[in-house]
Structures are given as C-alpha cells and as structure tokens.
Amino acid sequence: MCTYDEAVAYLLDIPKFTKNKDNGNLRRVLKEMGNPDRKFKIIHVAGTNGKGSICAFINSILCEAGYSVGMFTSPHLVKINERIKVCGIDVSDKAFLEAFINVKNCVDKVIEQGGEHPSFFEYMFLVGMEAFKRANVQYVILEVGLGGRLDATNVIEKPLVSVIGSVSRDHMEILGDTIEEIAAEKAGIIKSDVPVVYYGEDERVEKVICKRADELCTAKVGIKNCLIKILSKTNKSIDFCLSTVYDKYGTLSVPFVTEYQTRNASLALMALEEAKIPVSVEDVKVGLMNTVWSGRMELIADRVYLDGAHNYDGVLQFKEYVNSLTREKGVGVYILFSVVKEKEYYEMMNLIEKIDGCKGFLVAPVANARAVAVNELAGYLRETGKDVYTFESLGEAYDFGLKLRGDIDYLFCVGSLYMVGEIKAYLEVSYD
C-alpha cells in the first residue's frame, strides 16, 4: 500500500514516451482492468489549440443537463488531479490513490506476462479510466494528449463523436513538418460510422480530414469562421450566434474575451448535436456561459491576464486580442514571457514584439530543465528597443509586473503552460 504523495512521485518519475508505437499493450492493461473504457459513452477531442476548451464547453453543458460526466485532459497546471475531473471537479486525493493502486496492480500483472510498462501519459489515461469507472459516470470526454493516431486515448474503439479543433504547427519533431502531415495525425482519431466535427478554416486541413472521413464512410461537419457571427463583446464575455443552428439556439454567450472561444464553443455544440445527446436549449446557453477553463486568457487580477499560448498559432491569437484591446482602450501593455526549448520561441517572440502599445518585456525561466535561458530570450527582445527586465523566478517577475503596470496599463503573462501553472501555484501561496 502507498500514500497519495508516493503515487504521484511514482507517476512523475515515469518517462513521458515509450518505444511502443501501438496501443496493444495498453489494451492488455485495460482488459486486465475489466475494459472500463467500454462502460462509458465517449466524446473524443483532438487539435493543436483549443481542444481543452472544447472539452470544457462540452463538460459544462452535459453537467448542466444533469449527466454524470468524467473529463480527462492534460497537462495539469498545479496539481496532477486536475487531469481527471468528475462533474467538473478534480477527483479527490483518496479517489486518485484508489484508482492508481488498482491500475498499478493490473500493470504489474501485464508486465509479469511479458507486457511493457506504460508511459506517463498512458498511465494517467488508465488512472482516469479507473477513476471514472469507480465514479460510475455516464459520459467521458477524452482530450488527446499528442497528435491523435498514435495517442493513448485512441485505444477507444467506438466514441459517440470525434472532434478536431484548430490544427497548426506544434510538436513538429513528432507529428511532421507540414500542416498536412500534422492534420493527418489528428485525423487518425476518426473512426468508421462515427461522425467527426472539425474546424475547417484552413483548406489544407479540411482536405485531409474530409479525405479520411470519406475513406471510413463517416459523416463530417465543418465549422468555419463565416458561420459564426460576433454580436457584442465586453471585458468578460462575448455574445455570438452560429448560423447553422441559429433557429434552434439563437444568441449564445461565452465567458471569455477572445473570439476564438466562440469557435471552440461552436465545435462543442455541434459535437453534442452529432452525438445526439439530449440537452435543452437552456442547458446549452447556461452551460456555455458557466464554462471555466483555467489559464486561457484568464483574468487573474485587475488588468492582469494569464494565457498559456504555447505555440505559434496560440501566440498569434493572443497578439490579435491584445492589439484589439490597446486600440480600443488606448492603453499600454507589459508582457511577461517564458517558454520551453522545443517550441518555436523565436517565431513567438517575432509576434509579441509587434504588439501595439507594448511598453516592455519581463523574462523569467520556468522551473523546468527544458526552460529557454533568460539571457537568450532577453537578448533577442532587447533588439526591439523596448525595455526588457530579467528575473531569476516567475514569482519575482510577476510581482514586479504588477507594480510596472501602474494604474492604467495591462500585464499579460504568456507562454508555456508550465509558466501558467507556476504562476498559479505562486498566487495560491502568496496571495491567500
């Protein structure tokens, strides 16, 4: 028997990836566990950006409708339990430990029979499935960890619907060099006779997804920007409508300030439509507006936002929002930036250096071996001619940024999700 802390330490010590390139070993463990994944109705969500938000929207609507729902997402920001939610709440330490112990017993049996030890993500997926079985949930929302075709979550055999959000450049060392190659990996979650709902603004991506859907003779529903009309915006929410279902739902609202969340909400709504899950119009409206998704353009203090825009496309969306804000309000902004090595951080800095009204940058390292050196980031950003402040920790940078923004300007903390988690943990300790 072990403690919760020992279980977490064990999991965090497991390599993130294994040489095993198929899910046969994972299927063996699931069989040993009693195939819990076959006991739920599953919604499977992939994409480069926005897939976590899509999951959160679906989860909120289903919970509002009174269903018991499990949600598996990654990464966690502060505590590992965040990856496994039941009815919108992180599983307790006790529930997490009980699920872990049963999974470990099953894994050990499979290894004794010649099987392999799961990777970290595979293990977390297994713990999630066990936790959901114990909670007796009706629906499970699964977020793909990386790619789709070879992802651990793709071991599931017959989801109600597959969803593919925005596809752009990220993890190219694993998923491929071109947008078409990356899209093909995402499209790997599409299954025969299971409808797929996808974001099709990029014609290259749409072509790949539709080709795969046609090969598998499955229905496909594309969402494009022209189908979404923004009706009004405040500093806390956006009202919009989706033309394809306007007669049914009318005006919808999301509690976010970035327009791309209307796209994610639309994908979530159409996923529920295709899955044919009974929800009322009121469930949808209230569920969307009550959605919470931490670290995505999240207002954490007066004029202070936290955004895990951790790749090029994410930072491009971030830049567009900040530019709209500075033009509308005529304010200045300071940007706290931190990132890890495998990201296209020079391309990301090329975007943030061009933000309107930017008065300066704050740079600090995430507490991770893969953190980009502060001097490298600061040296590049100083070429803009703007003020650049360097710090040894994100906590120091954040506190300085609060003072720097004064009474009018804004502070945006943007970059790695590790940074998001570190700042949130710092705030919990320092500002309780």
C-alpha positions in Angstrom: 0.0 0.0 0.0 1.3 3.5 -0.8 0.3 7.1 0.0 -1.1 9.7 -2.4 2.3 11.5 -2.5 4.1 8.3 -3.2 1.7 7.5 -6.1 2.3 11.0 -7.6 6.0 10.7 -7.2 5.9 7.2 -8.9 3.9 8.6 -11.9 6.1 11.7 -12.3 9.2 9.5 -12.5 7.8 7.5 -15.5 9.2 8.5 -18.9 6.8 10.6 -21.0 7.2 8.4 -24.1 7.9 4.7 -24.9 9.2 3.0 -27.9 6.0 1.1 -28.3 4.2 2.6 -31.3 0.8 0.9 -31.0 -1.9 0.6 -28.3 -1.8 -3.2 -28.0 0.0 -3.1 -24.6 -2.5 -0.5 -23.4 -5.4 -2.7 -24.5 -3.9 -5.6 -22.5 -3.9 -3.5 -19.3 -7.4 -2.2 -20.0 -8.6 -5.8 -20.4 -7.0 -6.7 -17.0 -8.9 -3.8 -15.6 -12.2 -5.1 -16.9 -12.3 -2.8 -20.0 -13.6 0.3 -18.2 -13.5 2.3 -21.4 -16.3 0.2 -22.8 -18.6 1.2 -20.0 -19.0 4.8 -20.9 -20.3 6.9 -23.8 -17.2 8.7 -25.0 -16.5 12.0 -26.8 -13.0 12.2 -28.3 -11.3 15.6 -28.9 -8.1 16.3 -30.8 -6.5 19.5 -32.1 -3.4 21.7 -31.8 -5.1 24.6 -29.9 -8.4 24.8 -28.2 -9.1 21.1 -27.6 -9.1 21.6 -23.8 -11.6 24.5 -24.1 -13.8 22.3 -26.4 -13.8 19.6 -23.7 -14.6 22.2 -21.0 -17.6 23.5 -23.0 -19.0 20.0 -23.6 -18.4 19.1 -20.0 -20.2 22.2 -18.7 -23.2 21.7 -20.9 -23.6 18.0 -20.0 -23.2 18.7 -16.3 -25.8 21.5 -16.6 -28.1 18.9 -18.2 -27.7 16.7 -15.2 -25.5 14.0 -16.6 -22.6 12.4 -14.6 -19.5 13.3 -16.7 -15.8 12.4 -16.5 -13.3 14.6 -18.2 -9.7 13.6 -19.0 -7.4 16.5 -20.1 -3.7 17.4 -20.0 -1.4 18.9 -18.8 -2.1 19.8 -15.2 -1.2 23.3 -14.2 -0.7 22.9 -10.4 -1.9 19.5 -9.2 -2.0 16.2 -11.1 -5.6 15.6 -10.1 -6.6 18.4 -12.5 -6.3 15.9 -15.3 -9.2 13.8 -14.1 -12.5 15.5 -13.3 -15.9 14.2 -12.4 -18.8 16.6 -12.9 -16.3 19.4 -13.3 -14.4 18.8 -10.0 -10.9 17.4 -9.7 -11.0 13.9 -8.2 -10.0 13.8 -4.6 -6.6 12.5 -3.4 -8.4 9.5 -2.0 -10.2 8.7 -5.2 -7.0 9.3 -7.2 -5.0 6.9 -5.0 -7.6 4.2 -5.1 -7.6 4.3 -8.9 -3.8 4.3 -9.1 -3.5 1.3 -6.8 -5.8 -0.8 -8.9 -4.2 0.3 -12.1 -0.7 -0.5 -10.8 -1.8 -4.0 -9.8 -3.1 -4.6 -13.3 0.0 -3.1 -14.9 2.2 -5.3 -12.8 0.3 -8.4 -13.9 0.7 -7.5 -17.5 4.4 -6.9 -17.1 4.7 -10.3 -15.4 3.1 -11.8 -18.5 5.7 -10.1 -20.8 4.0 -6.8 -21.4 5.6 -3.3 -21.2 5.4 -0.6 -18.6 3.1 2.2 -19.8 4.5 5.7 -20.4 3.5 8.6 -18.1 0.6 9.7 -20.3 -0.7 6.1 -20.8 -0.6 5.5 -17.0 -2.6 8.7 -16.4 -5.1 7.7 -19.0 -5.5 4.3 -17.2 -5.9 6.0 -13.8 -8.6 8.2 -15.4 -10.5 5.3 -16.8 -10.4 3.5 -13.4 -11.5 6.7 -11.6 -14.4 7.2 -14.0 -15.5 3.6 -13.6 -15.5 4.0 -9.8 -17.5 7.2 -10.1 -20.0 5.4 -12.3 -20.1 8.3 -14.9 -22.4 8.2 -17.9 -20.2 10.2 -20.3 -16.4 10.6 -20.7 -14.8 13.4 -22.6 -11.3 12.5 -23.7 -8.7 15.0 -24.8 -5.9 13.7 -27.0 -2.5 14.2 -25.4 -0.4 14.5 -28.6 -1.4 14.1 -32.2 -4.2 11.5 -32.4 -3.4 8.4 -34.5 -0.8 7.0 -32.0 -2.2 8.7 -28.9 -3.1 6.6 -25.9 -6.6 7.9 -25.9 -7.1 6.4 -29.4 -7.3 3.0 -27.9 -11.0 3.6 -27.5 -13.0 1.8 -30.2 -16.3 3.5 -30.7 -16.8 7.0 -29.4 -20.1 8.9 -29.9 -18.3 11.6 -31.9 -14.8 12.7 -32.8 -13.9 16.4 -32.7 -10.9 18.0 -34.3 -10.2 21.6 -33.3 -7.7 24.1 -34.8 -4.7 22.4 -36.4 -1.5 24.3 -36.7 2.3 23.9 -36.2 3.4 22.3 -32.9 5.3 19.2 -31.9 6.7 19.0 -35.4 9.6 16.8 -34.3 7.0 14.1 -33.7 3.9 14.9 -35.8 5.5 16.0 -39.1 6.9 19.1 -40.9 3.9 20.2 -42.8 0.4 21.2 -41.8 -1.0 18.3 -43.9 1.2 15.8 -42.0 0.1 17.2 -38.7 -3.6 17.2 -39.8 -3.2 13.5 -40.9 -2.1 12.6 -37.3 -5.1 14.4 -35.8 -7.4 12.8 -38.3 -6.2 9.4 -37.0 -8.9 9.6 -34.4 -11.7 9.4 -37.0 -13.4 6.0 -36.9 -15.9 4.2 -39.2 -19.5 5.3 -38.7 -18.5 7.8 -36.0 -19.3 11.4 -37.0 -16.5 13.9 -37.0 -16.9 17.6 -36.2 -13.9 19.7 -37.2 -12.6 23.3 -37.7 -12.1 23.7 -41.4 -10.9 27.3 -41.9 -7.6 26.0 -43.3 -8.4 24.3 -46.6 -5.3 22.1 -46.4 -6.5 20.7 -43.0 -10.1 20.4 -44.2 -9.0 18.4 -47.3 -7.0 15.9 -45.1 -9.9 15.4 -42.6 -12.6 15.0 -45.3 -10.5 12.5 -47.2 -10.1 10.4 -44.1 -13.8 10.7 -43.2 -14.8 9.6 -46.7 -12.4 6.6 -46.6 -14.2 5.5 -43.4 -17.7 6.4 -44.7 -18.4 8.6 -41.8 -20.4 11.8 -41.5 -18.4 15.1 -41.3 -19.4 18.6 -40.1 -17.1 21.5 -40.6 -17.1 24.8 -38.7 -15.7 27.9 -40.4 -15.4 31.5 -39.3 -18.1 32.6 -41.7 -20.7 30.6 -39.8 -20.0 32.4 -36.6 -21.2 36.0 -36.1 -20.0 38.1 -33.2 -22.8 40.1 -31.8 -21.3 42.0 -28.9 -18.2 41.9 -26.6 -17.5 43.1 -23.0 -14.3 42.7 -20.9 -15.8 39.5 -19.6 -17.8 37.8 -22.3 -18.8 37.5 -26.0 -22.3 37.1 -27.5 -22.4 35.3 -30.8 -24.6 33.1 -32.9 -23.8 30.0 -35.1 -25.8 30.3 -38.3 -26.3 26.6 -38.9 -28.3 26.3 -35.6 -29.5 29.8 -35.1 -33.1 28.9 -35.4 -32.7 26.5 -32.5 -30.3 28.3 -30.2 -30.4 32.0 -31.1 -27.9 34.1 -29.3 -25.2 32.3 -27.3 -22.6 33.6 -24.9 -19.2 32.5 -23.7 -17.4 33.9 -20.5 -14.1 34.6 -22.4 -12.7 37.7 -24.1 -11.0 36.0 -27.1 -13.1 35.5 -30.2 -11.6 32.0 -30.9 -13.5 30.7 -27.9 -16.7 31.2 -30.0 -15.2 28.8 -32.5 -14.4 26.2 -29.7 -17.9 26.6 -28.3 -19.4 26.1 -31.7 -17.4 22.9 -32.2 -18.6 21.7 -28.7 -22.2 22.4 -29.6 -22.1 20.7 -32.9 -20.4 17.7 -31.3 -23.3 17.3 -29.0 -25.7 17.7 -31.9 -23.9 14.9 -33.8 -23.7 12.7 -30.8 -27.5 13.1 -30.4 -27.2 13.6 -26.6 -30.5 15.1 -25.2 -29.8 18.6 -23.9 -32.1 21.5 -23.8 -31.5 25.0 -25.3 -31.3 26.3 -21.8 -28.7 23.6 -20.8 -26.6 24.8 -23.8 -26.9 28.5 -23.0 -26.2 28.2 -19.3 -23.6 25.5 -19.8 -21.6 27.6 -22.2 -21.7 30.7 -20.0 -20.7 28.8 -16.9 -17.7 27.2 -18.6 -14.4 27.5 -16.7 -11.0 26.8 -18.3 -8.0 27.8 -16.3 -5.0 29.6 -17.8 -6.5 30.6 -21.2 -6.7 34.4 -21.3 -7.7 34.2 -17.7 -8.2 37.4 -15.7 -6.3 36.8 -12.5 -6.1 40.4 -11.1 -7.1 43.8 -12.2 -5.7 44.3 -15.7 -3.6 41.1 -15.4 -4.2 38.2 -17.7 -2.6 34.7 -17.8 -2.5 32.9 -21.2 -0.9 29.5 -22.0 -0.4 30.4 -25.6 2.4 28.0 -26.0 2.9 27.7 -29.8 2.9 30.0 -32.8 -0.9 29.8 -33.6 -1.7 30.4 -29.9 0.5 33.5 -29.7 -0.9 34.8 -33.0 -4.4 34.7 -31.4 -3.0 36.3 -28.3 -1.5 39.1 -30.4 -4.7 39.8 -32.2 -6.7 40.1 -28.9 -4.1 42.4 -27.2 -3.9 44.6 -30.3 -7.7 45.0 -30.3 -7.6 45.8 -26.6 -4.9 48.5 -27.0 -6.6 50.1 -30.0 -10.0 50.2 -28.2 -8.8 51.4 -24.8 -5.6 53.3 -25.8 -3.6 51.6 -23.1 -0.1 50.2 -22.8 0.8 46.7 -22.1 3.7 44.8 -20.5 4.4 41.2 -21.4 5.8 38.5 -19.1 7.2 35.8 -21.4 8.6 32.3 -20.6 8.8 29.2 -22.7 10.5 25.8 -23.1 13.0 24.7 -25.7 11.0 22.6 -28.1 8.7 25.5 -29.0 9.2 27.9 -31.9 10.1 30.6 -29.5 11.8 32.9 -31.9 8.7 32.9 -34.1 6.6 33.5 -31.0 8.8 36.5 -30.0 8.5 37.9 -33.5 4.8 38.1 -32.9 4.8 39.6 -29.4 7.4 42.2 -30.3 5.0 43.7 -32.8 2.1 44.1 -30.3 0.6 47.6 -30.4 1.2 49.6 -27.3 3.8 47.2 -25.8 6.0 49.2 -23.4 8.3 46.4 -22.3 9.0 42.7 -21.6 9.6 40.7 -18.4 11.5 37.5 -18.8 12.0 34.7 -16.3 12.6 30.9 -16.6 10.1 28.2 -15.8 11.4 25.8 -13.2 12.0 23.1 -15.8 15.1 21.6 -17.3 13.8 22.4 -20.8 13.4 26.1 -20.0 14.9 28.5 -22.5 17.7 30.6 -20.9 16.6 34.0 -19.8 19.6 35.7 -21.5 18.7 34.2 -24.9 15.1 35.5 -24.7 16.1 38.9 -23.3 18.9 39.4 -25.8 16.5 38.9 -28.7 13.8 41.1 -27.2 16.2 43.9 -26.5 16.7 44.3 -30.2 13.2 45.8 -30.3 14.4 48.8 -28.4 11.9 48.3 -25.7 12.7 47.9 -22.0 13.5 44.3 -21.0 13.6 43.2 -17.4 15.1 39.8 -16.4 14.4 37.8 -13.2 15.5 34.6 -11.6 12.0 33.4 -10.9 8.5 33.9 -12.3 7.2 35.0 -8.9 9.7 37.9 -8.9 8.8 38.8 -12.4 5.1 38.7 -11.6 5.3 41.0 -8.6 7.5 43.5 -10.5 5.0 43.4 -13.4 2.1 44.3 -11.0 4.0 47.5 -10.0 5.1 48.3 -13.5 1.6 48.3 -15.0 0.6 51.2 -12.7 -2.9 52.4 -12.6 -3.8 52.3 -16.4 -1.7 49.7 -18.2 -2.1 45.9 -18.5 0.1 43.0 -17.7 -0.1 39.8 -19.8 1.7 36.6 -18.7 2.0 34.5 -21.8 3.9 31.4 -23.0 4.4 27.9 -21.6 1.7 26.1 -19.7 4.5 25.3 -17.2 4.6 29.1 -16.7 0.9 29.2 -16.2 1.0 26.5 -13.6 3.9 28.1 -11.8 2.3 31.5 -11.5 -1.0 30.0 -10.4 0.9 28.0 -7.7 2.7 31.1 -6.7 -0.5 33.1 -6.4 -2.1 30.4 -4.2 0.9 30.6 -1.8 1.5 34.3 -1.9 -2.0 35.9 -2.1 -4.2 33.6 0.0 
